[in-house]
Amino acid sequence: MTTNSIPSWKASGDWFDVCKCKIPCACEFAQEPTYGDCEGVLAYHIRSGNYGKISLDELNAIGLGSFEGNIWAGATKINLGFFFDERADKEQRGGSPPSVEGCTVSGPITATGDGGNL
């Protein structure tokens, strides 16, 4: 896929992540992971978003990812799979971020927390 064929996309909402790095995670500060590689889980509640003309509003998603090296240095490839909640239709499940190579599947995901935040 060329950059000319990637639809514009945006997502905003609530986000939580956890990985195997020491706290605080070095990746959050554009540094190499604590142990040289990273394995983590990312949880999202998309309050508003789109992938091209496809709405992603009010969907929940879980990402499972891993990579070696500094993801911010530009030469590292991330392995990432997304799980969208069962409310996502086929078109929404196919709208993964353009830099991600992986898979998408769907199932029940519930986002709860203080005041509706994760």
Phi and psi restraints in degrees (range 20) as a CNS / XPLOR table:
assign (resid 1 and name C) (resid 2 and name N)
       (resid 2 and name CA) (resid 2 and name C) 1.0 -86.8 20.0 2
assign (resid 2 and name N) (resid 2 and name CA)
       (resid 2 and name C) (resid 3 and name N) 1.0 159.5 20.0 2
assign (resid 2 and name C) (resid 3 and name N)
       (resid 3 and name CA) (resid 3 and name C) 1.0 -64.1 20.0 2
assign (resid 3 and name N) (resid 3 and name CA)
       (resid 3 and name C) (resid 4 and name N) 1.0 -24.1 20.0 2
assign (resid 3 and name C) (resid 4 and name N)
       (resid 4 and name CA) (resid 4 and name C) 1.0 -69.1 20.0 2
assign (resid 4 and name N) (resid 4 and name CA)
       (resid 4 and name C) (resid 5 and name N) 1.0 -24.2 20.0 2
assign (resid 4 and name C) (resid 5 and name N)
       (resid 5 and name CA) (resid 5 and name C) 1.0 -98.6 20.0 2
assign (resid 5 and name N) (resid 5 and name CA)
       (resid 5 and name C) (resid 6 and name N) 1.0 1.6 20.0 2
assign (resid 5 and name C) (resid 6 and name N)
       (resid 6 and name CA) (resid 6 and name C) 1.0 -84.9 20.0 2
assign (resid 6 and name N) (resid 6 and name CA)
       (resid 6 and name C) (resid 7 and name N) 1.0 121.4 20.0 2
assign (resid 6 and name C) (resid 7 and name N)
       (resid 7 and name CA) (resid 7 and name C) 1.0 -64.8 20.0 2
assign (resid 7 and name N) (resid 7 and name CA)
       (resid 7 and name C) (resid 8 and name N) 1.0 150.9 20.0 2
assign (resid 7 and name C) (resid 8 and name N)
       (resid 8 and name CA) (resid 8 and name C) 1.0 -68.3 20.0 2
assign (resid 8 and name N) (resid 8 and name CA)
       (resid 8 and name C) (resid 9 and name N) 1.0 146.7 20.0 2
assign (resid 8 and name C) (resid 9 and name N)
       (resid 9 and name CA) (resid 9 and name C) 1.0 -146.2 20.0 2
assign (resid 9 and name N) (resid 9 and name CA)
       (resid 9 and name C) (resid 10 and name N) 1.0 157.2 20.0 2
assign (resid 9 and name C) (resid 10 and name N)
       (resid 10 and name CA) (resid 10 and name C) 1.0 -157.8 20.0 2
assign (resid 10 and name N) (resid 10 and name CA)
       (resid 10 and name C) (resid 11 and name N) 1.0 143.8 20.0 2
assign (resid 10 and name C) (resid 11 and name N)
       (resid 11 and name CA) (resid 11 and name C) 1.0 -144.5 20.0 2
assign (resid 11 and name N) (resid 11 and name CA)
       (resid 11 and name C) (resid 12 and name N) 1.0 134.7 20.0 2
assign (resid 11 and name C) (resid 12 and name N)
       (resid 12 and name CA) (resid 12 and name C) 1.0 -135.9 20.0 2
assign (resid 12 and name N) (resid 12 and name CA)
       (resid 12 and name C) (resid 13 and name N) 1.0 147.9 20.0 2
assign (resid 12 and name C) (resid 13 and name N)
       (resid 13 and name CA) (resid 13 and name C) 1.0 161.5 20.0 2
assign (resid 13 and name N) (resid 13 and name CA)
       (resid 13 and name C) (resid 14 and name N) 1.0 -142.6 20.0 2
assign (resid 13 and name C) (resid 14 and name N)
       (resid 14 and name CA) (resid 14 and name C) 1.0 -107.0 20.0 2
assign (resid 14 and name N) (resid 14 and name CA)
       (resid 14 and name C) (resid 15 and name N) 1.0 144.5 20.0 2
assign (resid 14 and name C) (resid 15 and name N)
       (resid 15 and name CA) (resid 15 and name C) 1.0 -145.1 20.0 2
assign (resid 15 and name N) (resid 15 and name CA)
       (resid 15 and name C) (resid 16 and name N) 1.0 142.6 20.0 2
assign (resid 15 and name C) (resid 16 and name N)
       (resid 16 and name CA) (resid 16 and name C) 1.0 -144.4 20.0 2
assign (resid 16 and name N) (resid 16 and name CA)
       (resid 16 and name C) (resid 17 and name N) 1.0 139.3 20.0 2
assign (resid 16 and name C) (resid 17 and name N)
       (resid 17 and name CA) (resid 17 and name C) 1.0 -140.2 20.0 2
assign (resid 17 and name N) (resid 17 and name CA)
       (resid 17 and name C) (resid 18 and name N) 1.0 158.3 20.0 2
assign (resid 17 and name C) (resid 18 and name N)
       (resid 18 and name CA) (resid 18 and name C) 1.0 -149.9 20.0 2
assign (resid 18 and name N) (resid 18 and name CA)
       (resid 18 and name C) (resid 19 and name N) 1.0 141.1 20.0 2
assign (resid 18 and name C) (resid 19 and name N)
       (resid 19 and name CA) (resid 19 and name C) 1.0 -143.2 20.0 2
assign (resid 19 and name N) (resid 19 and name CA)
       (resid 19 and name C) (resid 20 and name N) 1.0 -175.0 20.0 2
assign (resid 19 and name C) (resid 20 and name N)
       (resid 20 and name CA) (resid 20 and name C) 1.0 -87.0 20.0 2
assign (resid 20 and name N) (resid 20 and name CA)
       (resid 20 and name C) (resid 21 and name N) 1.0 -1.5 20.0 2
assign (resid 20 and name C) (resid 21 and name N)
       (resid 21 and name CA) (resid 21 and name C) 1.0 -68.9 20.0 2
assign (resid 21 and name N) (resid 21 and name CA)
       (resid 21 and name C) (resid 22 and name N) 1.0 162.2 20.0 2
assign (resid 21 and name C) (resid 22 and name N)
       (resid 22 and name CA) (resid 22 and name C) 1.0 -67.2 20.0 2
assign (resid 22 and name N) (resid 22 and name CA)
       (resid 22 and name C) (resid 23 and name N) 1.0 153.8 20.0 2
assign (resid 22 and name C) (resid 23 and name N)
       (resid 23 and name CA) (resid 23 and name C) 1.0 -90.7 20.0 2
assign (resid 23 and name N) (resid 23 and name CA)
       (resid 23 and name C) (resid 24 and name N) 1.0 132.3 20.0 2
assign (resid 23 and name C) (resid 24 and name N)
       (resid 24 and name CA) (resid 24 and name C) 1.0 -76.7 20.0 2
assign (resid 24 and name N) (resid 24 and name CA)
       (resid 24 and name C) (resid 25 and name N) 1.0 150.6 20.0 2
assign (resid 24 and name C) (resid 25 and name N)
       (resid 25 and name CA) (resid 25 and name C) 1.0 -63.3 20.0 2
assign (resid 25 and name N) (resid 25 and name CA)
       (resid 25 and name C) (resid 26 and name N) 1.0 127.0 20.0 2
assign (resid 25 and name C) (resid 26 and name N)
       (resid 26 and name CA) (resid 26 and name C) 1.0 -61.3 20.0 2
assign (resid 26 and name N) (resid 26 and name CA)
       (resid 26 and name C) (resid 27 and name N) 1.0 -31.5 20.0 2
assign (resid 26 and name C) (resid 27 and name N)
       (resid 27 and name CA) (resid 27 and name C) 1.0 -62.1 20.0 2
assign (resid 27 and name N) (resid 27 and name CA)
       (resid 27 and name C) (resid 28 and name N) 1.0 -29.6 20.0 2
assign (resid 27 and name C) (resid 28 and name N)
       (resid 28 and name CA) (resid 28 and name C) 1.0 -64.7 20.0 2
assign (resid 28 and name N) (resid 28 and name CA)
       (resid 28 and name C) (resid 29 and name N) 1.0 -19.1 20.0 2
assign (resid 28 and name C) (resid 29 and name N)
       (resid 29 and name CA) (resid 29 and name C) 1.0 -115.3 20.0 2
assign (resid 29 and name N) (resid 29 and name CA)
       (resid 29 and name C) (resid 30 and name N) 1.0 26.5 20.0 2
assign (resid 29 and name C) (resid 30 and name N)
       (resid 30 and name CA) (resid 30 and name C) 1.0 59.0 20.0 2
assign (resid 30 and name N) (resid 30 and name CA)
       (resid 30 and name C) (resid 31 and name N) 1.0 35.9 20.0 2
assign (resid 30 and name C) (resid 31 and name N)
       (resid 31 and name CA) (resid 31 and name C) 1.0 -114.0 20.0 2
assign (resid 31 and name N) (resid 31 and name CA)
       (resid 31 and name C) (resid 32 and name N) 1.0 165.9 20.0 2
assign (resid 31 and name C) (resid 32 and name N)
       (resid 32 and name CA) (resid 32 and name C) 1.0 -67.0 20.0 2
assign (resid 32 and name N) (resid 32 and name CA)
       (resid 32 and name C) (resid 33 and name N) 1.0 145.4 20.0 2
assign (resid 32 and name C) (resid 33 and name N)
       (resid 33 and name CA) (resid 33 and name C) 1.0 -56.7 20.0 2
assign (resid 33 and name N) (resid 33 and name CA)
       (resid 33 and name C) (resid 34 and name N) 1.0 151.6 20.0 2
assign (resid 33 and name C) (resid 34 and name N)
       (resid 34 and name CA) (resid 34 and name C) 1.0 -48.6 20.0 2
assign (resid 34 and name N) (resid 34 and name CA)
       (resid 34 and name C) (resid 35 and name N) 1.0 -44.4 20.0 2
assign (resid 34 and name C) (resid 35 and name N)
       (resid 35 and name CA) (resid 35 and name C) 1.0 -108.0 20.0 2
assign (resid 35 and name N) (resid 35 and name CA)
       (resid 35 and name C) (resid 36 and name N) 1.0 15.1 20.0 2
assign (resid 35 and name C) (resid 36 and name N)
       (resid 36 and name CA) (resid 36 and name C) 1.0 89.6 20.0 2
assign (resid 36 and name N) (resid 36 and name CA)
       (resid 36 and name C) (resid 37 and name N) 1.0 -18.5 20.0 2
assign (resid 36 and name C) (resid 37 and name N)
       (resid 37 and name CA) (resid 37 and name C) 1.0 -140.2 20.0 2
assign (resid 37 and name N) (resid 37 and name CA)
       (resid 37 and name C) (resid 38 and name N) 1.0 165.6 20.0 2
assign (resid 37 and name C) (resid 38 and name N)
       (resid 38 and name CA) (resid 38 and name C) 1.0 -135.1 20.0 2
assign (resid 38 and name N) (resid 38 and name CA)
       (resid 38 and name C) (resid 39 and name N) 1.0 139.9 20.0 2
assign (resid 38 and name C) (resid 39 and name N)
       (resid 39 and name CA) (resid 39 and name C) 1.0 -132.9 20.0 2
assign (resid 39 and name N) (resid 39 and name CA)
       (resid 39 and name C) (resid 40 and name N) 1.0 125.6 20.0 2
assign (resid 39 and name C) (resid 40 and name N)
       (resid 40 and name CA) (resid 40 and name C) 1.0 -151.1 20.0 2
assign (resid 40 and name N) (resid 40 and name CA)
       (resid 40 and name C) (resid 41 and name N) 1.0 170.5 20.0 2
assign (resid 40 and name C) (resid 41 and name N)
       (resid 41 and name CA) (resid 41 and name C) 1.0 -124.3 20.0 2
assign (resid 41 and name N) (resid 41 and name CA)
       (resid 41 and name C) (resid 42 and name N) 1.0 133.9 20.0 2
assign (resid 41 and name C) (resid 42 and name N)
       (resid 42 and name CA) (resid 42 and name C) 1.0 -122.4 20.0 2
assign (resid 42 and name N) (resid 42 and name CA)
       (resid 42 and name C) (resid 43 and name N) 1.0 131.9 20.0 2
assign (resid 42 and name C) (resid 43 and name N)
       (resid 43 and name CA) (resid 43 and name C) 1.0 -118.4 20.0 2
assign (resid 43 and name N) (resid 43 and name CA)
       (resid 43 and name C) (resid 44 and name N) 1.0 134.1 20.0 2
assign (resid 43 and name C) (resid 44 and name N)
       (resid 44 and name CA) (resid 44 and name C) 1.0 -130.8 20.0 2
assign (resid 44 and name N) (resid 44 and name CA)
       (resid 44 and name C) (resid 45 and name N) 1.0 140.6 20.0 2
assign (resid 44 and name C) (resid 45 and name N)
       (resid 45 and name CA) (resid 45 and name C) 1.0 -118.0 20.0 2
assign (resid 45 and name N) (resid 45 and name CA)
       (resid 45 and name C) (resid 46 and name N) 1.0 109.7 20.0 2
assign (resid 45 and name C) (resid 46 and name N)
       (resid 46 and name CA) (resid 46 and name C) 1.0 -84.6 20.0 2
assign (resid 46 and name N) (resid 46 and name CA)
       (resid 46 and name C) (resid 47 and name N) 1.0 104.7 20.0 2
assign (resid 46 and name C) (resid 47 and name N)
       (resid 47 and name CA) (resid 47 and name C) 1.0 -71.1 20.0 2
assign (resid 47 and name N) (resid 47 and name CA)
       (resid 47 and name C) (resid 48 and name N) 1.0 -42.2 20.0 2
assign (resid 47 and name C) (resid 48 and name N)
       (resid 48 and name CA) (resid 48 and name C) 1.0 -149.2 20.0 2
assign (resid 48 and name N) (resid 48 and name CA)
       (resid 48 and name C) (resid 49 and name N) 1.0 141.0 20.0 2
assign (resid 48 and name C) (resid 49 and name N)
       (resid 49 and name CA) (resid 49 and name C) 1.0 -178.3 20.0 2
assign (resid 49 and name N) (resid 49 and name CA)
       (resid 49 and name C) (resid 50 and name N) 1.0 167.0 20.0 2
assign (resid 49 and name C) (resid 50 and name N)
       (resid 50 and name CA) (resid 50 and name C) 1.0 -154.2 20.0 2
assign (resid 50 and name N) (resid 50 and name CA)
       (resid 50 and name C) (resid 51 and name N) 1.0 155.0 20.0 2
assign (resid 50 and name C) (resid 51 and name N)
       (resid 51 and name CA) (resid 51 and name C) 1.0 -125.3 20.0 2
assign (resid 51 and name N) (resid 51 and name CA)
       (resid 51 and name C) (resid 52 and name N) 1.0 100.1 20.0 2
assign (resid 51 and name C) (resid 52 and name N)
       (resid 52 and name CA) (resid 52 and name C) 1.0 63.6 20.0 2
assign (resid 52 and name N) (resid 52 and name CA)
       (resid 52 and name C) (resid 53 and name N) 1.0 -125.2 20.0 2
assign (resid 52 and name C) (resid 53 and name N)
       (resid 53 and name CA) (resid 53 and name C) 1.0 -92.7 20.0 2
assign (resid 53 and name N) (resid 53 and name CA)
       (resid 53 and name C) (resid 54 and name N) 1.0 1.9 20.0 2
assign (resid 53 and name C) (resid 54 and name N)
       (resid 54 and name CA) (resid 54 and name C) 1.0 -86.7 20.0 2
assign (resid 54 and name N) (resid 54 and name CA)
       (resid 54 and name C) (resid 55 and name N) 1.0 120.3 20.0 2
assign (resid 54 and name C) (resid 55 and name N)
       (resid 55 and name CA) (resid 55 and name C) 1.0 -73.8 20.0 2
assign (resid 55 and name N) (resid 55 and name CA)
       (resid 55 and name C) (resid 56 and name N) 1.0 137.7 20.0 2
assign (resid 55 and name C) (resid 56 and name N)
       (resid 56 and name CA) (resid 56 and name C) 1.0 -116.4 20.0 2
assign (resid 56 and name N) (resid 56 and name CA)
       (resid 56 and name C) (resid 57 and name N) 1.0 12.3 20.0 2
assign (resid 56 and name C) (resid 57 and name N)
       (resid 57 and name CA) (resid 57 and name C) 1.0 -54.6 20.0 2
assign (resid 57 and name N) (resid 57 and name CA)
       (resid 57 and name C) (resid 58 and name N) 1.0 134.2 20.0 2
assign (resid 57 and name C) (resid 58 and name N)
       (resid 58 and name CA) (resid 58 and name C) 1.0 62.9 20.0 2
assign (resid 58 and name N) (resid 58 and name CA)
       (resid 58 and name C) (resid 59 and name N) 1.0 21.4 20.0 2
assign (resid 58 and name C) (resid 59 and name N)
       (resid 59 and name CA) (resid 59 and name C) 1.0 -91.7 20.0 2
assign (resid 59 and name N) (resid 59 and name CA)
       (resid 59 and name C) (resid 60 and name N) 1.0 153.0 20.0 2
assign (resid 59 and name C) (resid 60 and name N)
       (resid 60 and name CA) (resid 60 and name C) 1.0 -108.3 20.0 2
assign (resid 60 and name N) (resid 60 and name CA)
       (resid 60 and name C) (resid 61 and name N) 1.0 146.7 20.0 2
assign (resid 60 and name C) (resid 61 and name N)
       (resid 61 and name CA) (resid 61 and name C) 1.0 -147.5 20.0 2
assign (resid 61 and name N) (resid 61 and name CA)
       (resid 61 and name C) (resid 62 and name N) 1.0 148.7 20.0 2
assign (resid 61 and name C) (resid 62 and name N)
       (resid 62 and name CA) (resid 62 and name C) 1.0 -122.1 20.0 2
assign (resid 62 and name N) (resid 62 and name CA)
       (resid 62 and name C) (resid 63 and name N) 1.0 134.2 20.0 2
assign (resid 62 and name C) (resid 63 and name N)
       (resid 63 and name CA) (resid 63 and name C) 1.0 -116.4 20.0 2
assign (resid 63 and name N) (resid 63 and name CA)
       (resid 63 and name C) (resid 64 and name N) 1.0 134.3 20.0 2
assign (resid 63 and name C) (resid 64 and name N)
       (resid 64 and name CA) (resid 64 and name C) 1.0 -113.8 20.0 2
assign (resid 64 and name N) (resid 64 and name CA)
       (resid 64 and name C) (resid 65 and name N) 1.0 123.2 20.0 2
assign (resid 64 and name C) (resid 65 and name N)
       (resid 65 and name CA) (resid 65 and name C) 1.0 -137.9 20.0 2
assign (resid 65 and name N) (resid 65 and name CA)
       (resid 65 and name C) (resid 66 and name N) 1.0 159.6 20.0 2
assign (resid 65 and name C) (resid 66 and name N)
       (resid 66 and name CA) (resid 66 and name C) 1.0 -153.3 20.0 2
assign (resid 66 and name N) (resid 66 and name CA)
       (resid 66 and name C) (resid 67 and name N) 1.0 150.0 20.0 2
assign (resid 66 and name C) (resid 67 and name N)
       (resid 67 and name CA) (resid 67 and name C) 1.0 -162.1 20.0 2
assign (resid 67 and name N) (resid 67 and name CA)
       (resid 67 and name C) (resid 68 and name N) 1.0 163.0 20.0 2
assign (resid 67 and name C) (resid 68 and name N)
       (resid 68 and name CA) (resid 68 and name C) 1.0 -116.3 20.0 2
assign (resid 68 and name N) (resid 68 and name CA)
       (resid 68 and name C) (resid 69 and name N) 1.0 139.3 20.0 2
assign (resid 68 and name C) (resid 69 and name N)
       (resid 69 and name CA) (resid 69 and name C) 1.0 88.4 20.0 2
assign (resid 69 and name N) (resid 69 and name CA)
       (resid 69 and name C) (resid 70 and name N) 1.0 -170.9 20.0 2
assign (resid 69 and name C) (resid 70 and name N)
       (resid 70 and name CA) (resid 70 and name C) 1.0 -87.3 20.0 2
assign (resid 70 and name N) (resid 70 and name CA)
       (resid 70 and name C) (resid 71 and name N) 1.0 108.7 20.0 2
assign (resid 70 and name C) (resid 71 and name N)
       (resid 71 and name CA) (resid 71 and name C) 1.0 -60.4 20.0 2
assign (resid 71 and name N) (resid 71 and name CA)
       (resid 71 and name C) (resid 72 and name N) 1.0 -26.4 20.0 2
assign (resid 71 and name C) (resid 72 and name N)
       (resid 72 and name CA) (resid 72 and name C) 1.0 -83.2 20.0 2
assign (resid 72 and name N) (resid 72 and name CA)
       (resid 72 and name C) (resid 73 and name N) 1.0 -11.1 20.0 2
assign (resid 72 and name C) (resid 73 and name N)
       (resid 73 and name CA) (resid 73 and name C) 1.0 -77.5 20.0 2
assign (resid 73 and name N) (resid 73 and name CA)
       (resid 73 and name C) (resid 74 and name N) 1.0 -15.6 20.0 2
assign (resid 73 and name C) (resid 74 and name N)
       (resid 74 and name CA) (resid 74 and name C) 1.0 99.1 20.0 2
assign (resid 74 and name N) (resid 74 and name CA)
       (resid 74 and name C) (resid 75 and name N) 1.0 -15.4 20.0 2
assign (resid 74 and name C) (resid 75 and name N)
       (resid 75 and name CA) (resid 75 and name C) 1.0 -103.2 20.0 2
assign (resid 75 and name N) (resid 75 and name CA)
       (resid 75 and name C) (resid 76 and name N) 1.0 -2.1 20.0 2
assign (resid 75 and name C) (resid 76 and name N)
       (resid 76 and name CA) (resid 76 and name C) 1.0 -91.8 20.0 2
assign (resid 76 and name N) (resid 76 and name CA)
       (resid 76 and name C) (resid 77 and name N) 1.0 136.4 20.0 2
assign (resid 76 and name C) (resid 77 and name N)
       (resid 77 and name CA) (resid 77 and name C) 1.0 -101.8 20.0 2
assign (resid 77 and name N) (resid 77 and name CA)
       (resid 77 and name C) (resid 78 and name N) 1.0 133.0 20.0 2
assign (resid 77 and name C) (resid 78 and name N)
       (resid 78 and name CA) (resid 78 and name C) 1.0 -99.1 20.0 2
assign (resid 78 and name N) (resid 78 and name CA)
       (resid 78 and name C) (resid 79 and name N) 1.0 138.0 20.0 2
assign (resid 78 and name C) (resid 79 and name N)
       (resid 79 and name CA) (resid 79 and name C) 1.0 -99.8 20.0 2
assign (resid 79 and name N) (resid 79 and name CA)
       (resid 79 and name C) (resid 80 and name N) 1.0 121.1 20.0 2
assign (resid 79 and name C) (resid 80 and name N)
       (resid 80 and name CA) (resid 80 and name C) 1.0 -144.0 20.0 2
assign (resid 80 and name N) (resid 80 and name CA)
       (resid 80 and name C) (resid 81 and name N) 1.0 133.4 20.0 2
assign (resid 80 and name C) (resid 81 and name N)
       (resid 81 and name CA) (resid 81 and name C) 1.0 -120.4 20.0 2
assign (resid 81 and name N) (resid 81 and name CA)
       (resid 81 and name C) (resid 82 and name N) 1.0 138.9 20.0 2
assign (resid 81 and name C) (resid 82 and name N)
       (resid 82 and name CA) (resid 82 and name C) 1.0 -110.7 20.0 2
assign (resid 82 and name N) (resid 82 and name CA)
       (resid 82 and name C) (resid 83 and name N) 1.0 140.2 20.0 2
assign (resid 82 and name C) (resid 83 and name N)
       (resid 83 and name CA) (resid 83 and name C) 1.0 -116.6 20.0 2
assign (resid 83 and name N) (resid 83 and name CA)
       (resid 83 and name C) (resid 84 and name N) 1.0 114.8 20.0 2
assign (resid 83 and name C) (resid 84 and name N)
       (resid 84 and name CA) (resid 84 and name C) 1.0 -97.7 20.0 2
assign (resid 84 and name N) (resid 84 and name CA)
       (resid 84 and name C) (resid 85 and name N) 1.0 147.8 20.0 2
assign (resid 84 and name C) (resid 85 and name N)
       (resid 85 and name CA) (resid 85 and name C) 1.0 -66.1 20.0 2
assign (resid 85 and name N) (resid 85 and name CA)
       (resid 85 and name C) (resid 86 and name N) 1.0 163.7 20.0 2
assign (resid 85 and name C) (resid 86 and name N)
       (resid 86 and name CA) (resid 86 and name C) 1.0 -65.0 20.0 2
assign (resid 86 and name N) (resid 86 and name CA)
       (resid 86 and name C) (resid 87 and name N) 1.0 -13.1 20.0 2
assign (resid 86 and name C) (resid 87 and name N)
       (resid 87 and name CA) (resid 87 and name C) 1.0 -75.7 20.0 2
assign (resid 87 and name N) (resid 87 and name CA)
       (resid 87 and name C) (resid 88 and name N) 1.0 -17.3 20.0 2
assign (resid 87 and name C) (resid 88 and name N)
       (resid 88 and name CA) (resid 88 and name C) 1.0 -70.0 20.0 2
assign (resid 88 and name N) (resid 88 and name CA)
       (resid 88 and name C) (resid 89 and name N) 1.0 131.9 20.0 2
assign (resid 88 and name C) (resid 89 and name N)
       (resid 89 and name CA) (resid 89 and name C) 1.0 -83.7 20.0 2
assign (resid 89 and name N) (resid 89 and name CA)
       (resid 89 and name C) (resid 90 and name N) 1.0 176.4 20.0 2
assign (resid 89 and name C) (resid 90 and name N)
       (resid 90 and name CA) (resid 90 and name C) 1.0 -57.2 20.0 2
assign (resid 90 and name N) (resid 90 and name CA)
       (resid 90 and name C) (resid 91 and name N) 1.0 -42.6 20.0 2
assign (resid 90 and name C) (resid 91 and name N)
       (resid 91 and name CA) (resid 91 and name C) 1.0 -64.3 20.0 2
assign (resid 91 and name N) (resid 91 and name CA)
       (resid 91 and name C) (resid 92 and name N) 1.0 -42.1 20.0 2
assign (resid 91 and name C) (resid 92 and name N)
       (resid 92 and name CA) (resid 92 and name C) 1.0 -67.1 20.0 2
assign (resid 92 and name N) (resid 92 and name CA)
       (resid 92 and name C) (resid 93 and name N) 1.0 -37.0 20.0 2
assign (resid 92 and name C) (resid 93 and name N)
       (resid 93 and name CA) (resid 93 and name C) 1.0 -68.6 20.0 2
assign (resid 93 and name N) (resid 93 and name CA)
       (resid 93 and name C) (resid 94 and name N) 1.0 -22.6 20.0 2
assign (resid 93 and name C) (resid 94 and name N)
       (resid 94 and name CA) (resid 94 and name C) 1.0 -85.5 20.0 2
assign (resid 94 and name N) (resid 94 and name CA)
       (resid 94 and name C) (resid 95 and name N) 1.0 -4.5 20.0 2
assign (resid 94 and name C) (resid 95 and name N)
       (resid 95 and name CA) (resid 95 and name C) 1.0 -95.9 20.0 2
assign (resid 95 and name N) (resid 95 and name CA)
       (resid 95 and name C) (resid 96 and name N) 1.0 66.1 20.0 2
assign (resid 95 and name C) (resid 96 and name N)
       (resid 96 and name CA) (resid 96 and name C) 1.0 -82.0 20.0 2
assign (resid 96 and name N) (resid 96 and name CA)
       (resid 96 and name C) (resid 97 and name N) 1.0 155.2 20.0 2
assign (resid 96 and name C) (resid 97 and name N)
       (resid 97 and name CA) (resid 97 and name C) 1.0 -54.8 20.0 2
assign (resid 97 and name N) (resid 97 and name CA)
       (resid 97 and name C) (resid 98 and name N) 1.0 145.9 20.0 2
assign (resid 97 and name C) (resid 98 and name N)
       (resid 98 and name CA) (resid 98 and name C) 1.0 -65.5 20.0 2
assign (resid 98 and name N) (resid 98 and name CA)
       (resid 98 and name C) (resid 99 and name N) 1.0 -24.7 20.0 2
assign (resid 98 and name C) (resid 99 and name N)
       (resid 99 and name CA) (resid 99 and name C) 1.0 -89.5 20.0 2
assign (resid 99 and name N) (resid 99 and name CA)
       (resid 99 and name C) (resid 100 and name N) 1.0 3.1 20.0 2
assign (resid 99 and name C) (resid 100 and name N)
       (resid 100 and name CA) (resid 100 and name C) 1.0 -100.8 20.0 2
assign (resid 100 and name N) (resid 100 and name CA)
       (resid 100 and name C) (resid 101 and name N) 1.0 128.5 20.0 2
assign (resid 100 and name C) (resid 101 and name N)
       (resid 101 and name CA) (resid 101 and name C) 1.0 -108.6 20.0 2
assign (resid 101 and name N) (resid 101 and name CA)
       (resid 101 and name C) (resid 102 and name N) 1.0 124.3 20.0 2
assign (resid 101 and name C) (resid 102 and name N)
       (resid 102 and name CA) (resid 102 and name C) 1.0 173.8 20.0 2
assign (resid 102 and name N) (resid 102 and name CA)
       (resid 102 and name C) (resid 103 and name N) 1.0 -143.9 20.0 2
assign (resid 102 and name C) (resid 103 and name N)
       (resid 103 and name CA) (resid 103 and name C) 1.0 -135.1 20.0 2
assign (resid 103 and name N) (resid 103 and name CA)
       (resid 103 and name C) (resid 104 and name N) 1.0 161.6 20.0 2
assign (resid 103 and name C) (resid 104 and name N)
       (resid 104 and name CA) (resid 104 and name C) 1.0 -130.7 20.0 2
assign (resid 104 and name N) (resid 104 and name CA)
       (resid 104 and name C) (resid 105 and name N) 1.0 135.2 20.0 2
assign (resid 104 and name C) (resid 105 and name N)
       (resid 105 and name CA) (resid 105 and name C) 1.0 -138.3 20.0 2
assign (resid 105 and name N) (resid 105 and name CA)
       (resid 105 and name C) (resid 106 and name N) 1.0 171.1 20.0 2
assign (resid 105 and name C) (resid 106 and name N)
       (resid 106 and name CA) (resid 106 and name C) 1.0 -133.2 20.0 2
assign (resid 106 and name N) (resid 106 and name CA)
       (resid 106 and name C) (resid 107 and name N) 1.0 157.6 20.0 2
assign (resid 106 and name C) (resid 107 and name N)
       (resid 107 and name CA) (resid 107 and name C) 1.0 -178.8 20.0 2
assign (resid 107 and name N) (resid 107 and name CA)
       (resid 107 and name C) (resid 108 and name N) 1.0 -179.8 20.0 2
assign (resid 107 and name C) (resid 108 and name N)
       (resid 108 and name CA) (resid 108 and name C) 1.0 -70.5 20.0 2
assign (resid 108 and name N) (resid 108 and name CA)
       (resid 108 and name C) (resid 109 and name N) 1.0 128.8 20.0 2
assign (resid 108 and name C) (resid 109 and name N)
       (resid 109 and name CA) (resid 109 and name C) 1.0 -135.9 20.0 2
assign (resid 109 and name N) (resid 109 and name CA)
       (resid 109 and name C) (resid 110 and name N) 1.0 128.9 20.0 2
assign (resid 109 and name C) (resid 110 and name N)
       (resid 110 and name CA) (resid 110 and name C) 1.0 -117.9 20.0 2
assign (resid 110 and name N) (resid 110 and name CA)
       (resid 110 and name C) (resid 111 and name N) 1.0 128.2 20.0 2
assign (resid 110 and name C) (resid 111 and name N)
       (resid 111 and name CA) (resid 111 and name C) 1.0 -105.0 20.0 2
assign (resid 111 and name N) (resid 111 and name CA)
       (resid 111 and name C) (resid 112 and name N) 1.0 119.5 20.0 2
assign (resid 111 and name C) (resid 112 and name N)
       (resid 112 and name CA) (resid 112 and name C) 1.0 -132.0 20.0 2
assign (resid 112 and name N) (resid 112 and name CA)
       (resid 112 and name C) (resid 113 and name N) 1.0 160.9 20.0 2
assign (resid 112 and name C) (resid 113 and name N)
       (resid 113 and name CA) (resid 113 and name C) 1.0 165.3 20.0 2
assign (resid 113 and name N) (resid 113 and name CA)
       (resid 113 and name C) (resid 114 and name N) 1.0 -171.4 20.0 2
assign (resid 113 and name C) (resid 114 and name N)
       (resid 114 and name CA) (resid 114 and name C) 1.0 -67.2 20.0 2
assign (resid 114 and name N) (resid 114 and name CA)
       (resid 114 and name C) (resid 115 and name N) 1.0 117.3 20.0 2
assign (resid 114 and name C) (resid 115 and name N)
       (resid 115 and name CA) (resid 115 and name C) 1.0 65.7 20.0 2
assign (resid 115 and name N) (resid 115 and name CA)
       (resid 115 and name C) (resid 116 and name N) 1.0 25.7 20.0 2
assign (resid 115 and name C) (resid 116 and name N)
       (resid 116 and name CA) (resid 116 and name C) 1.0 87.2 20.0 2
assign (resid 116 and name N) (resid 116 and name CA)
       (resid 116 and name C) (resid 117 and name N) 1.0 -1.8 20.0 2
assign (resid 116 and name C) (resid 117 and name N)
       (resid 117 and name CA) (resid 117 and name C) 1.0 -87.3 20.0 2
assign (resid 117 and name N) (resid 117 and name CA)
       (resid 117 and name C) (resid 118 and name N) 1.0 154.2 20.0 2
